[in-house]
Amino acid sequence: MEIPEKSILNSVEAICGKGMMISNKGQSLELFFIDGKPDGMMTAEVFNWTGHVLMAPRTRLGAALKRPEASYTGVYLLFGEDDEGLLAYIGEGEDIADRIKSHDTKKDWWTTAVLITTSGNNLNKAHAKYLESRLVEEARRAGKIRLDNGNTPPRSSLSEAAQANMESFLEYLMMVLPALRIDSFLAQTRPQTKTDSGSPATAEEPNTVFELRTPKHGIEAKAVLTDGEFVVLSGSRVSPRWRGKSSHHTGYSKLHGDLVASGVIRPEGELAVFTESYAFKSPSAAAAVVNGRPTNGTTEWRLPDGKTYKAWEAEKLEQEAVT
């Protein structure tokens, strides 16, 4: 069964939409290692952003909460794990240090705290509650980590201007957190909608659609490149289970199982289908999940004319070297 051409074109047009992202221009991120160690306390700031992020291991919590910014109004994140796996908690407070000391030291599972404030302590209680609600929404949308929070807290009532300011604040925060190796808010699924402006988004290579076919198993998938990611398009028909010999608890086999469990891959008879477009970090990761076994994606993904991804990439690099 082939994926309809119209569906492919719609996916290519929409695939750049990633929800909360700032414009694709260079940004300067300043990381300061307070203890002089990469695994100790650190702060993160971006030029022209009022936000301030303090990250500390629980073993340095006392020192972290003595810092001036810890007593500011803002939101905080707790990360760790319990018997069921990775776990996080998102909270807010008018005095974050006081809130953590009175409420969250009773939680014994977390090992890292991230305090998010502003350099001039300009957030108020309504701002903090709005940010808390939005962060819980984004974490649940991404589905990468369980939350110790109960229900998603309601957004506080803000003026239109204040809400726009908080959304802008969040856009920068979503850039800073991954730089601190916190990717819990980054969804790998890609929406099938047009950009907010109403004009279609375009892929990095809008006319380049790669295909992977394994006729023996009826597998047929299509993918595009966008923003440095290899995105398998929704509607791609893939293996419903992991066929490789490696453990189901490691690597690509675990990723395949996670995508099935989350509904991104939905079994349909003897095959399965991608219900949403999904961004992989490499062609081989995408190919392994599609085939349900370790696969060299650079040779298995091909253009309609039969050219492999590897050959296409080599040609592209050669062309760019000349220009």
ChimeraX attribute file (.defattr): number of C-alpha atoms within 10 A of each C-alpha:
attribute: neighborCount
match mode: 1-to-1
recipient: residues
	/A:1	8
	/A:2	11
	/A:3	15
	/A:4	9
	/A:5	9
	/A:6	9
	/A:7	14
	/A:8	18
	/A:9	14
	/A:10	17
	/A:11	28
	/A:12	28
	/A:13	20
	/A:14	21
	/A:15	32
	/A:16	24
	/A:17	21
	/A:18	14
	/A:19	14
	/A:20	17
	/A:21	14
	/A:22	14
	/A:23	7
	/A:24	7
	/A:25	5
	/A:26	6
	/A:27	13
	/A:28	9
	/A:29	13
	/A:30	12
	/A:31	16
	/A:32	15
	/A:33	15
	/A:34	15
	/A:35	11
	/A:36	10
	/A:37	10
	/A:38	10
	/A:39	11
	/A:40	15
	/A:41	24
	/A:42	21
	/A:43	18
	/A:44	20
	/A:45	21
	/A:46	18
	/A:47	10
	/A:48	8
	/A:49	13
	/A:50	15
	/A:51	23
	/A:52	20
	/A:53	23
	/A:54	23
	/A:55	26
	/A:56	23
	/A:57	18
	/A:58	19
	/A:59	12
	/A:60	16
	/A:61	19
	/A:62	12
	/A:63	12
	/A:64	23
	/A:65	19
	/A:66	11
	/A:67	12
	/A:68	11
	/A:69	23
	/A:70	23
	/A:71	19
	/A:72	24
	/A:73	25
	/A:74	30
	/A:75	27
	/A:76	26
	/A:77	18
	/A:78	25
	/A:79	22
	/A:80	16
	/A:81	15
	/A:82	10
	/A:83	7
	/A:84	7
	/A:85	9
	/A:86	15
	/A:87	19
	/A:88	21
	/A:89	20
	/A:90	19
	/A:91	23
	/A:92	23
	/A:93	20
	/A:94	20
	/A:95	16
	/A:96	23
	/A:97	25
	/A:98	15
	/A:99	17
	/A:100	21
	/A:101	13
	/A:102	10
	/A:103	10
	/A:104	15
	/A:105	13
	/A:106	10
	/A:107	12
	/A:108	10
	/A:109	16
	/A:110	21
	/A:111	17
	/A:112	18
	/A:113	23
	/A:114	23
	/A:115	27
	/A:116	26
	/A:117	24
	/A:118	19
	/A:119	16
	/A:120	11
	/A:121	17
	/A:122	13
	/A:123	18
	/A:124	13
	/A:125	16
	/A:126	17
	/A:127	22
	/A:128	24
	/A:129	22
	/A:130	21
	/A:131	26
	/A:132	24
	/A:133	20
	/A:134	19
	/A:135	22
	/A:136	20
	/A:137	17
	/A:138	17
	/A:139	20
	/A:140	17
	/A:141	14
	/A:142	16
	/A:143	16
	/A:144	18
	/A:145	18
	/A:146	16
	/A:147	19
	/A:148	13
	/A:149	13
	/A:150	7
	/A:151	9
	/A:152	14
	/A:153	16
	/A:154	12
	/A:155	17
	/A:156	16
	/A:157	12
	/A:158	13
	/A:159	9
	/A:160	8
	/A:161	9
	/A:162	13
	/A:163	17
	/A:164	12
	/A:165	13
	/A:166	17
	/A:167	16
	/A:168	15
	/A:169	16
	/A:170	19
	/A:171	16
	/A:172	19
	/A:173	23
	/A:174	20
	/A:175	18
	/A:176	22
	/A:177	18
	/A:178	13
	/A:179	13
	/A:180	15
	/A:181	8
	/A:182	13
	/A:183	17
	/A:184	21
	/A:185	21
	/A:186	20
	/A:187	19
	/A:188	19
	/A:189	22
	/A:190	21
	/A:191	18
	/A:192	19
	/A:193	16
	/A:194	18
	/A:195	18
	/A:196	10
	/A:197	7
	/A:198	8
	/A:199	10
	/A:200	17
	/A:201	20
	/A:202	19
	/A:203	21
	/A:204	16
	/A:205	12
	/A:206	15
	/A:207	11
	/A:208	16
	/A:209	20
	/A:210	23
	/A:211	21
	/A:212	25
	/A:213	18
	/A:214	14
	/A:215	8
	/A:216	6
	/A:217	12
	/A:218	13
	/A:219	21
	/A:220	21
	/A:221	25
	/A:222	24
	/A:223	27
	/A:224	25
	/A:225	23
	/A:226	18
	/A:227	13
	/A:228	11
	/A:229	17
	/A:230	20
	/A:231	29
	/A:232	29
	/A:233	29
	/A:234	25
	/A:235	22
	/A:236	25
	/A:237	28
	/A:238	28
	/A:239	25
	/A:240	23
	/A:241	21
	/A:242	22
	/A:243	15
	/A:244	15
	/A:245	9
	/A:246	14
	/A:247	11
	/A:248	16
	/A:249	11
	/A:250	9
	/A:251	13
	/A:252	23
	/A:253	23
	/A:254	16
	/A:255	17
	/A:256	25
	/A:257	18
	/A:258	15
	/A:259	15
	/A:260	18
	/A:261	11
	/A:262	11
	/A:263	13
	/A:264	20
	/A:265	30
	/A:266	19
	/A:267	18
	/A:268	12
	/A:269	8
	/A:270	11
	/A:271	16
	/A:272	21
	/A:273	25
	/A:274	22
	/A:275	17
	/A:276	21
	/A:277	26
	/A:278	23
	/A:279	25
	/A:280	19
	/A:281	12
	/A:282	15
	/A:283	26
	/A:284	20
	/A:285	22
	/A:286	27
	/A:287	26
	/A:288	23
	/A:289	26
	/A:290	31
	/A:291	25
	/A:292	20
	/A:293	20
	/A:294	21
	/A:295	19
	/A:296	14
	/A:297	19
	/A:298	17
	/A:299	16
	/A:300	21
	/A:301	26
	/A:302	23
	/A:303	18
	/A:304	12
	/A:305	6
	/A:306	11
	/A:307	14
	/A:308	20
	/A:309	19
	/A:310	16
	/A:311	13
	/A:312	15
	/A:313	12
	/A:314	11
	/A:315	12
	/A:316	11
	/A:317	10
	/A:318	11
	/A:319	10
	/A:320	8
	/A:321	8
	/A:322	6
	/A:323	5
